[in-house]
């Protein structure tokens, strides 16, 4: 017998003396709920007893030993944003019976609210499919990945658990910048690549042109391309056949010691950490004791199974399979992405794991109310478990209090992280202006000894060292790829030159489309470059970039002063040639955001002691001569002099506190 407690919401429904409840779907036998209003000795919480029967999932538990390694295929779907990855995943799930056929575009693997609202995939999702082909049943482990450049780390982690990929290309738009980047990610990992041309049902679709692009850019024969319409389901069954035919099975053995790679994880408030694992050898069952290679801590497996796409518990998982495991990990730090799990008393060599993500954008994050610091810290820790590409360092600010300096892969990544904090954890935060990581080569032996290195990385502009202490500054560079119709090449080249870019290459991928390669300073593209590019090209151009190291640059630290007092939170780093434009724009935004006082406020942008831009917020003015009608002129002069002296004194001793709303307004506008 199992004792269960009915919560207050359910108690309100149990307004009868005796109610018989049948809960077959949830695995309970018929049980009787006793709720007597007139029994004063009965506690306020109603209790009932019921006998638990084996759950439906246990009844229908799949024997995973029926899927030997040669009948397993692990693959990812990769593509540029909005080329139909999630819709194709829906059709594959429907064809294999994992979800009911609806004929619509449900995108069931986009589970996050932010994904539904923005219409993009943010988080890679796993689903296991059972597919019968030529008398054999195959286990297909599918991973749907994001398409935006800011989430490329999700793609790189996903392909580590695969032996092949479906490279989806839009039949109307053709090859885009992120298509090229994703291809090379899969190519470098030596995976089998199956090109899939999607959206052939569109009016302007030209699959033959896209075939020629794929053949020219990727050197893949056009005969290998599969033409489909994921929306209508046209020819999608051919994709499953080609997955079984072309993608090789994993090269692992059940006879090897158990070794599993943690390639993703998330946190559940009731069950702790849920880790997604790919088995690189051996087998694991419920009740086994496993060890984390990273921490050396042992855990007992409480639950394991497949994602179809909902959790489907099983008794065992075997080599080559992909699933989830819950082992009582209660703290976020216990589940590291890239960690290796092995059986207790059977240690193995840890798997290589993943290269740590390299943040491209840094921003300060602070709670709106400092009393929320602890809850926000917990929320940030749990969310970074689910998004391991975010780096976190503690920080503090005189105006905003205690917080963190967070590193992101891009501006969209930062916005999505902030939105997920608000939606999933009800957190309210202030995010400072984004900045990129600069480097400084120190010239002083004392400073080199203090920092322990000749070269330091600067992620907080307030810590930017003075020129007298540095031999040179270095700024991060990226290699950008732009694919655009040739009608817009001239405008795009002008935009790139204005952003201090250096052209590297120009390739015509077909009669009307051009691929441009530029070397960009990261700081020039991180804020609004993509928006301007889309505007100039009427939305047809696509953009992707990858790290290209550091390069010497003439950088300066730009301080902002209010009546001579610097505001640390607004400090920024700019190139010498653009310092005036940046300073002038920020001063104007501050003038619009800071409320007026009884005294005049001077807003200044300064490089060291040199002021390069200024705006003034006029004081509230009282007409002290309002009651003076005629009379001696000296009386009026005395009143005006006294007023001026009072305002001068207030300006000298008055403190200007920038409201947090003003910070938010200025920094949000700076993002745009």
C-alpha positions in Angstrom: 0.0 0.0 0.0 1.2 3.5 -0.8 0.2 6.6 1.2 -0.6 9.6 -1.0 -1.4 13.2 0.0 -4.0 15.2 -1.9 -3.1 18.8 -2.2 -5.4 21.7 -1.5 -6.5 22.2 -5.1 -7.6 18.5 -5.3 -9.3 18.7 -1.9 -11.7 21.4 -3.1 -12.9 18.9 -5.8 -13.4 16.1 -3.2 -16.6 17.6 -1.7 -18.3 14.2 -1.0 -18.2 11.6 1.8 -16.8 8.8 -0.3 -15.5 9.1 -3.8 -14.2 6.2 -5.8 -11.5 7.2 -8.3 -10.2 5.1 -11.1 -6.8 6.2 -12.3 -5.8 3.5 -14.7 -3.9 5.8 -17.0 -1.6 6.8 -14.2 -0.9 3.3 -13.0 -3.2 3.2 -9.9 -5.8 0.7 -9.1 -9.3 1.7 -7.9 -8.9 3.6 -4.6 -11.3 5.1 -2.2 -10.9 8.7 -1.0 -12.4 9.5 2.4 -13.3 13.1 3.0 -15.8 13.8 5.9 -16.7 17.4 6.6 -18.3 16.5 9.8 -15.3 14.5 11.2 -13.5 17.2 13.1 -10.8 14.8 14.2 -9.7 14.3 10.5 -6.7 16.4 9.6 -7.0 19.2 7.1 -5.0 17.3 4.6 -7.0 14.4 3.2 -5.2 11.1 3.0 -6.0 8.1 0.9 -4.4 4.7 0.3 -4.0 3.1 -3.0 -2.2 0.2 -4.3 0.2 1.0 -7.1 0.3 -1.3 -10.0 3.0 -1.5 -12.6 3.0 1.6 -14.8 2.1 1.5 -18.4 5.7 2.3 -19.4 6.9 -0.7 -17.3 4.3 -2.9 -19.0 5.4 -1.7 -22.4 9.1 -1.5 -21.6 11.2 -2.0 -24.6 13.9 -4.7 -24.6 16.9 -2.6 -25.8 19.0 -5.8 -26.3 16.9 -6.3 -29.5 18.8 -3.5 -31.1 22.4 -4.6 -31.7 25.0 -2.0 -32.7 24.6 -2.8 -36.4 20.9 -1.8 -36.3 21.5 1.6 -34.7 21.9 4.9 -36.6 22.8 8.1 -34.8 22.3 11.3 -36.8 21.7 15.1 -36.5 19.7 17.5 -38.6 21.8 20.6 -39.4 20.9 23.6 -41.5 20.8 27.4 -41.7 18.0 29.0 -39.7 14.5 28.6 -41.0 15.3 25.9 -43.6 12.9 23.4 -42.1 14.9 21.3 -39.6 12.1 21.1 -36.9 9.4 20.4 -39.5 11.4 17.6 -41.0 11.9 16.2 -37.5 8.1 16.3 -37.0 7.5 14.2 -40.2 10.2 11.7 -39.2 8.6 11.3 -35.7 5.2 10.8 -37.4 6.4 8.3 -39.9 7.9 6.1 -37.2 4.9 6.4 -34.8 6.7 8.4 -32.1 3.9 11.1 -32.3 0.4 11.1 -33.8 0.0 12.3 -37.3 -1.5 15.8 -37.4 -0.5 17.1 -40.9 0.4 20.4 -39.2 3.6 22.1 -38.3 3.8 21.4 -34.6 7.6 21.4 -34.2 7.3 19.2 -31.1 11.0 19.2 -30.5 11.0 23.0 -29.9 9.9 22.7 -26.3 11.0 26.0 -24.8 8.7 29.0 -24.6 11.3 31.2 -26.1 11.6 28.8 -29.1 7.8 29.0 -29.7 7.8 32.8 -29.4 10.8 33.5 -31.6 10.1 30.7 -34.1 13.7 29.4 -33.9 15.4 26.4 -32.4 17.6 27.4 -29.4 18.3 24.0 -27.8 19.3 20.7 -29.4 16.7 18.0 -28.7 17.0 14.2 -28.9 14.4 11.7 -30.1 14.7 7.9 -30.6 12.7 6.4 -33.5 11.9 2.7 -34.3 12.0 2.1 -38.0 11.2 -1.1 -39.9 13.1 -1.6 -43.2 13.4 -4.8 -45.2 12.4 -7.0 -42.3 14.7 -5.4 -39.8 13.8 -3.0 -37.0 16.3 -0.1 -36.6 16.9 2.3 -33.7 17.4 5.8 -35.1 18.6 8.4 -32.7 17.8 11.8 -34.0 19.1 15.2 -32.7 17.4 18.4 -34.0 19.9 21.3 -33.7 19.7 25.1 -33.8 20.5 27.0 -37.0 21.7 30.4 -35.8 25.4 31.1 -35.5 25.1 32.0 -31.8 24.1 28.4 -31.0 26.7 26.6 -33.1 28.2 25.1 -29.8 24.9 23.1 -29.5 25.6 21.8 -33.1 29.2 20.8 -32.3 28.2 18.9 -29.2 25.3 17.2 -30.9 27.4 15.8 -33.8 29.9 14.3 -31.3 27.2 11.7 -30.5 26.4 10.9 -34.2 27.9 9.1 -37.2 26.1 11.1 -39.8 24.0 14.3 -40.5 21.2 15.4 -42.7 22.2 18.7 -44.2 19.0 20.5 -45.0 18.9 23.3 -47.7 16.0 25.4 -48.7 15.0 24.9 -52.3 14.1 28.6 -52.6 16.9 30.3 -50.7 19.7 27.8 -51.6 23.0 27.6 -49.7 23.3 30.1 -46.9 26.2 31.2 -44.6 25.3 28.9 -41.7 24.8 26.0 -44.2 28.5 26.3 -45.1 29.6 26.5 -41.4 27.6 23.5 -40.4 28.9 21.5 -43.4 32.4 22.0 -42.3 31.6 21.1 -38.7 30.3 17.8 -39.9 33.1 17.4 -42.4 35.8 17.9 -39.8 34.2 15.4 -37.6 34.4 12.9 -40.5 30.6 12.2 -40.5 28.5 11.0 -43.4 26.7 13.9 -44.9 23.3 13.4 -46.6 22.1 16.6 -48.4 18.3 17.1 -48.3 16.7 19.8 -50.4 13.6 21.0 -48.6 10.5 23.1 -49.5 10.3 21.8 -53.1 6.5 22.7 -52.9 7.2 26.4 -52.9 6.2 28.4 -55.9 9.7 29.8 -56.5 11.6 26.6 -55.5 14.4 25.7 -57.8 15.9 22.4 -56.5 18.0 21.9 -59.7 19.8 25.2 -59.0 20.4 24.2 -55.4 21.8 20.8 -56.5 24.3 22.6 -58.6 25.3 24.9 -55.7 25.8 21.8 -53.4 27.9 20.1 -56.0 30.1 23.3 -56.5 30.5 24.4 -52.9 30.6 21.0 -51.1 31.7 18.7 -53.9 28.8 16.3 -53.3 27.3 14.7 -56.4 23.9 16.1 -57.2 22.6 12.5 -57.5 23.1 12.1 -53.7 20.6 14.9 -52.9 17.1 14.0 -51.6 14.3 16.4 -52.7 11.5 16.7 -50.2 8.7 18.8 -48.8 8.8 18.4 -45.0 5.6 20.4 -44.7 3.6 18.1 -47.0 5.5 15.0 -46.2 6.6 14.5 -49.8 9.4 11.9 -50.2 10.2 12.1 -46.4 10.1 8.3 -46.2 13.1 8.2 -48.6 15.1 10.2 -46.0 14.7 7.3 -43.5 15.7 4.7 -46.1 18.8 6.7 -47.0 19.7 7.1 -43.3 19.7 3.4 -42.8 21.5 2.8 -46.1 24.2 5.5 -46.0 25.0 6.3 -42.3 27.3 3.7 -40.7 26.4 2.1 -37.4 28.4 3.0 -34.3 31.7 1.1 -33.9 31.3 0.3 -30.2 30.8 -3.1 -28.5 28.6 -4.3 -25.7 31.5 -6.4 -24.5 33.6 -3.3 -23.7 33.5 -1.7 -20.3 30.6 0.8 -19.8 31.6 4.3 -20.9 29.2 7.1 -21.6 29.6 10.7 -22.8 27.3 13.4 -21.2 26.5 15.6 -24.2 23.6 17.5 -22.7 21.8 17.9 -19.4 19.0 19.8 -17.7 17.7 20.3 -14.1 14.4 19.1 -12.7 13.3 20.5 -9.4 12.1 17.1 -8.1 14.5 14.6 -9.7 17.7 16.6 -9.9 20.0 16.5 -12.9 18.8 14.6 -16.0 21.8 13.8 -18.2 21.6 13.0 -21.9 24.2 10.3 -22.6 25.7 8.5 -25.6 27.1 5.0 -24.8 30.6 4.5 -26.2 30.7 0.9 -24.9 29.3 -1.6 -22.5 25.8 -1.4 -20.9 24.1 0.2 -17.9 21.0 -0.9 -16.0 18.8 0.6 -13.3 20.4 0.2 -9.9 24.0 0.2 -11.2 26.5 2.4 -9.4 28.2 4.8 -11.8 31.0 7.3 -11.3 31.7 10.7 -12.8 35.2 11.0 -14.2 35.2 14.8 -13.6 34.4 14.7 -9.9 35.1 11.1 -9.0 31.7 10.9 -7.2 29.6 7.7 -7.3 25.8 7.6 -7.9 23.1 5.0 -8.2 21.1 4.9 -11.4 17.5 5.7 -10.4 16.1 5.8 -13.9 17.3 5.6 -17.5 15.6 5.3 -20.8 15.0 6.8 -24.2 13.5 10.1 -25.4 10.6 9.5 -27.8 10.6 12.6 -27.6 9.1 12.3 -24.1 10.9 10.2 -21.5 10.4 6.5 -21.9 12.0 4.5 -19.1 13.8 1.2 -19.9 15.7 -1.3 -17.8 19.0 -1.1 -19.7 20.9 0.9 -22.3 23.6 -0.7 -24.5 26.6 0.4 -26.5 25.8 2.8 -29.4 22.5 3.9 -28.0 21.5 7.4 -26.9 19.3 8.1 -23.9 18.9 9.8 -20.6 20.0 8.9 -17.0 18.8 10.1 -13.6 21.3 9.2 -10.9 20.5 11.5 -7.9 22.8 14.4 -8.9 21.4 17.2 -6.8 23.8 20.0 -7.6 24.5 21.7 -10.8 28.3 21.3 -10.7 27.9 17.5 -10.5 26.8 17.3 -14.2 29.5 18.7 -16.5 28.9 18.7 -20.2 31.6 16.5 -21.8 32.0 14.4 -18.6 32.5 10.6 -18.8 30.5 8.1 -16.8 31.7 4.6 -16.0 30.7 1.7 -13.7 31.9 1.7 -10.1 35.1 -0.4 -9.7 35.5 -0.6 -13.5 37.4 2.7 -14.3 38.0 3.6 -17.9 40.0 6.2 -19.8 37.8 9.4 -19.9 36.5 10.5 -23.3 38.0 13.6 -24.8 34.8 15.6 -24.2 34.3 19.0 -25.9 36.4 22.0 -26.4 35.2 24.7 -24.0 33.0 27.3 -25.7 34.8 30.6 -26.5 32.6 33.5 -25.4 32.4 36.3 -28.0 30.3 38.8 -26.1 30.4 39.7 -22.4 27.8 41.6 -20.3 27.2 42.4 -16.7 24.0 41.0 -15.2 22.6 42.3 -11.9 19.3 41.7 -10.0 16.9 44.6 -10.1 16.5 44.2 -6.3 19.6 43.0 -4.4 17.3 40.9 -2.1 16.8 38.6 -5.1 20.5 37.9 -5.4 20.4 34.4 -3.9 17.4 33.2 -6.0 19.0 34.7 -9.1 22.3 32.9 -8.5 20.4 29.6 -8.2 18.5 30.4 -11.5 21.7 31.3 -13.3 23.4 28.1 -12.1 20.5 25.9 -13.3 20.3 27.6 -16.6 24.0 27.4 -17.3 23.7 23.6 -16.7 21.3 23.5 -19.6 23.4 26.0 -21.6 27.0 25.1 -20.9 28.3 27.7 -23.4 27.7 30.5 -21.0 30.6 31.5 -18.7 30.0 33.1 -15.3 32.2 35.2 -13.1 31.2 37.1 -10.1 31.2 40.9 -10.4 30.0 44.0 -8.5 29.1 47.5 -9.3 28.8 50.7 -7.1 25.5 51.6 -8.7 24.0 48.2 -9.4 25.3 46.1 -6.6 26.5 42.4 -6.7 26.1 40.5 -9.9 28.0 38.6 -12.5 30.0 39.1 -15.7 28.6 36.6 -18.2 30.1 35.4 -21.5 27.9 34.6 -24.5 28.5 33.3 -28.0 26.6 36.3 -29.5 24.0 39.0 -29.0 21.0 36.7 -29.7 22.5 34.2 -27.3 22.5 36.9 -24.6 18.9 38.0 -25.4 17.6 34.4 -25.3 19.5 33.6 -22.0 17.9 36.7 -20.4 14.5 35.8 -21.8 14.7 32.3 -20.4 15.7 33.6 -17.0 12.5 35.7 -17.0 10.2 33.0 -18.3 11.5 29.9 -16.6 12.7 31.3 -13.3 10.6 34.5 -13.0 13.9 36.5 -12.6 14.2 40.3 -13.2 17.6 41.4 -14.2 19.6 44.4 -15.5 22.0 43.6 -18.3 24.8 46.0 -19.1 26.0 47.0 -22.6 27.7 44.0 -24.3 31.4 44.2 -24.9 33.9 41.8 -26.5 37.1 40.3 -24.9 40.2 42.5 -25.6 43.8 41.7 -24.7 46.6 43.9 -23.5 50.4 43.2 -23.7 51.8 44.6 -20.5 55.1 46.6 -20.6 55.7 47.0 -16.9 57.6 44.2 -15.1 55.7 45.0 -11.9 52.4 44.4 -13.6 53.6 41.2 -15.3 54.5 39.9 -11.9 51.2 41.0 -10.4 49.1 39.3 -13.2 51.4 36.4 -13.6 51.4 36.8 -17.4 52.6 39.3 -20.0 49.3 39.2 -21.8 46.0 39.7 -20.0 42.3 39.4 -21.3 39.9 42.3 -20.5 36.2 41.5 -20.3 35.2 44.4 -18.1 35.9 47.8 -19.7 36.3 49.4 -16.2 39.5 47.3 -15.8 41.1 48.4 -19.1 44.7 49.3 -18.3 46.2 52.7 -19.1 48.3 53.1 -22.2 51.4 53.9 -20.1 51.3 50.3 -18.8 50.8 48.6 -22.1 53.0 48.0 -25.1 50.0 47.2 -27.4 46.3 46.4 -27.3 44.8 43.5 -29.2 41.2 43.2 -30.4 39.4 39.9 -31.4 38.9 39.3 -35.1 36.4 37.0 -36.9 36.3 35.6 -40.4 32.8 36.5 -41.7 31.0 34.8 -44.6 28.3 36.7 -46.4 26.1 35.0 -49.1 24.0 37.5 -51.1 22.3 38.0 -54.5 24.8 39.9 -56.7 22.4 42.9 -56.9 23.4 44.0 -53.4 27.1 43.4 -53.5 28.0 47.1 -53.8 26.0 48.2 -50.8 27.3 45.3 -48.7 30.9 46.1 -49.6 30.4 49.7 -48.5 28.9 48.5 -45.2 31.8 46.2 -44.5 34.4 48.8 -45.3 32.7 51.2 -42.8 33.1 48.5 -40.2 36.9 48.3 -40.7 36.6 45.0 -42.6 39.3 43.6 -44.9 38.1 41.6 -47.9 39.6 38.2 -48.3 37.7 36.4 -51.1 34.8 36.6 -53.5 33.2 33.5 -55.1 30.2 33.2 -57.3 28.3 30.0 -56.2 25.9 30.3 -59.1 24.8 32.8 -61.7 23.2 35.2 -59.2 24.6 34.5 -55.8 27.9 35.6 -54.4 29.9 34.4 -51.3 32.0 37.2 -49.8 34.6 36.6 -47.1 35.8 39.4 -44.9 38.1 39.8 -41.8 36.1 41.8 -39.3 36.9 43.3 -35.9 34.4 41.5 -33.6 33.3 44.7 -31.9 32.1 46.1 -35.3 29.6 43.3 -36.0 28.4 42.3 -32.5 25.6 44.9 -32.1 23.8 45.9 -35.2 25.7 44.7 -38.2 23.3 41.8 -39.0 20.3 44.1 -38.9 22.0 46.6 -41.3 23.0 43.7 -43.6 19.4 42.4 -43.8 18.1 45.9 -44.4 20.5 46.7 -47.2 19.9 43.3 -48.9 16.0 43.3 -48.5 16.4 40.3 -46.2 18.2 38.1 -48.8 21.8 38.1 -47.4 22.9 35.7 -44.8 25.9 36.0 -42.4 28.1 33.7 -40.4 31.4 34.1 -38.7 34.1 32.1 -36.9 37.0 33.1 -34.6 40.1 34.4 -36.4 42.4 35.2 -33.4 43.5 38.7 -32.2 45.1 41.6 -34.0 46.8 44.8 -32.9 44.5 47.8 -32.7 44.4 51.5 -31.6 41.9 51.1 -28.7 40.9 53.7 -26.1 38.9 53.6 -22.9 35.9 55.9 -23.0 34.6 57.2 -19.7 31.3 58.9 -19.1 31.1 61.6 -16.4 28.2 63.2 -14.7 29.2 66.6 -13.3 32.8 65.4 -13.3 32.1 62.0 -11.6 32.8 58.9 -13.7 30.0 56.3 -14.0 31.8 52.9 -14.1 28.8 51.0 -15.5 28.8 53.1 -18.7 32.6 52.8 -19.4 33.2 51.3 -22.8 36.1 50.5 -25.1 36.2 51.9 -28.7 38.5 52.2 -31.6 40.4 55.5 -31.7 38.8 56.5 -35.1 35.2 55.9 -33.8 35.6 57.3 -30.2 33.8 60.6 -30.9 30.8 59.0 -32.6 30.4 56.5 -29.8 30.8 59.1 -27.1 28.4 61.6 -28.7 25.7 59.0 -29.2 25.9 57.8 -25.6 25.8 61.3 -24.2 22.6 62.0 -26.2 21.0 58.8 -24.8 21.9 59.7 -21.3 20.5 63.2 -21.7 17.1 61.7 -22.7 17.1 59.2 -19.8 18.4 61.0 -16.7 15.7 63.0 -15.0 16.2 66.8 -14.5 17.4 68.1 -11.1 17.3 71.5 -9.4 20.8 72.1 -10.7 22.4 71.7 -14.1 24.0 68.3 -15.0 26.9 68.1 -17.4 27.2 64.7 -19.2 30.7 64.2 -20.7 32.5 61.6 -22.7 36.2 61.6 -21.9 39.4 59.9 -23.0 41.6 60.2 -19.9 41.4 63.9 -19.0 40.3 65.0 -22.4 36.6 65.6 -22.9 35.5 64.7 -26.5 31.7 65.1 -26.3 29.2 66.9 -24.0 25.5 67.3 -23.4 23.8 69.3 -20.7 20.6 68.6 -18.8 19.1 72.0 -17.8 18.0 72.7 -14.3 14.5 73.2 -13.1 14.1 77.0 -13.1 12.1 79.1 -10.7 11.2 82.7 -11.5 12.5 84.5 -8.4 11.4 87.8 -9.9 7.8 86.9 -10.2 6.7 89.0 -7.3 9.0 92.0 -8.1 6.8 94.7 -9.6 8.9 97.7 -10.5 11.2 99.0 -7.6 14.9 99.2 -7.4 16.9 97.1 -10.0 19.5 96.2 -7.4 16.9 94.1 -5.5 16.3 92.0 -8.6 20.1 91.6 -9.2 20.5 90.4 -5.6 17.8 87.8 -6.0 19.3 86.5 -9.2 22.8 86.4 -7.7 21.5 84.5 -4.7 19.7 82.0 -6.9 22.9 81.4 -9.0 25.0 80.8 -5.9 22.5 78.3 -4.5 22.5 76.3 -7.8 26.3 76.4 -8.0 26.5 75.1 -4.4 23.9 72.3 -5.1 25.8 71.3 -8.2 29.0 71.1 -6.2 27.7 69.0 -3.3 24.7 67.3 -4.9 24.9 63.7 -5.8 23.5 62.5 -9.1 22.1 59.0 -8.7 21.3 57.5 -12.1 18.0 55.6 -11.7 18.1 51.9 -12.6 15.4 52.6 -15.2 17.7 55.0 -16.9 20.5 52.4 -17.0 18.1 49.9 -18.6 16.9 52.4 -21.2 20.4 53.5 -22.1 21.8 50.0 -22.3 18.9 48.6 -24.2 19.1 51.4 -26.7 22.8 50.8 -27.0 22.1 47.2 -27.9 20.1 48.4 -30.9 
